Amino acid sequence: QVQLVESGGGLVQAGGSLRLSCAASGRTFSRFTMGWFRQAPGKEREFVAAINWSGGSVYYAGSPKGRFTISRDNAKNTVYLQMNSLKPGDTAVYYCAAESSLSYLTDEASNYDYWGQGTQVTVSS
């Protein structure tokens, strides 16, 4: 089992920045690929970014690419999502997720085994 707890969400004006954190406990964090997803009201959950176990490989969805940066610190069992130049369209609940079965980064939510409870990000215009 892996427990994931997100933090860092909040209310920010358009153009601002936030850094989300996801702290993991339980099984060895460094074994897991970590991903960030988001879900806006009335919409399906969508992939944002993923990072492999070492941090040497990252994968971004098209929309946030260039504005968001995923990173991890295995010594702290934490994965981060730095979000810059935020837009109202980025408003959503952001979730971190973990998986350890695949040898490649995936944007499919069904491939992730463990999920956090989510943190709300609201971007005002």
C-alpha positions, -999 to +999 in steps of 0.1 A: +000+000+000+010+036-007-007+065+009-006+098-010-014+132+004-015+163-018-011+198-005-004+233-019-037+240-036-055+273-032-069+304-049-046+323-072-051+350-098-046+343-135-009+345-143+001+334-109+019+303-097+014+275-073+034+245-063+016+213-054+032+186-033+023+150-029+038+132+001+040+094-001+042+069+027+042+031+028+060+012+002+093+024-013+085+056-031+114+054-055+099+023-071+069+042-084+061+062-114+042+093-102+015+112-121-006+143-117-042+144-129-069+170-126-107+170-127-127+201-133-164+203-124-185+184-149-155+170-167-136+138-168-103+134-150-075+143-173-038+136-173-014+165-165+021+150-161+041+120-151+076+113-139+096+081-137+112+066-106+145+085-110+131+118-122+151+113-155+120+110-177+089+132-177+058+133-198+033+162-201-001+166-214-005+191-243-024+219-225-001+226-195+031+218-213+056+246-210+038+261-179+039+231-155+069+212-143+068+179-125+097+168-102+104+145-074+126+142-043+130+105-034+148+114-002+116+132+009+092+108-007+076+137-024+065+146-059+059+182-070+040+201-096+051+236-102+024+255-120+032+289-136+012+313-158-020+298-144-052+303-164-089+300-153-091+268-173-066+252-149-092+253-122-097+218-110-091+193-082-055+180-087-047+144-078-014+126-076-012+090-084+014+062-083+020+031-103+048+005-105+038-020-131+048-004-164+082+003-179+070+035-196+052+066-185+015+065-190-013+091-192-040+065-186-056+069-152-066+032-151-029+023-150-023+040-117-029+020-086-028+045-058-044+079-056-044+109-032-075+127-020-069+157-042-063+194-036-084+222-051-068+248-074-089+278-083-076+304-107-096+336-109-097+359-139 
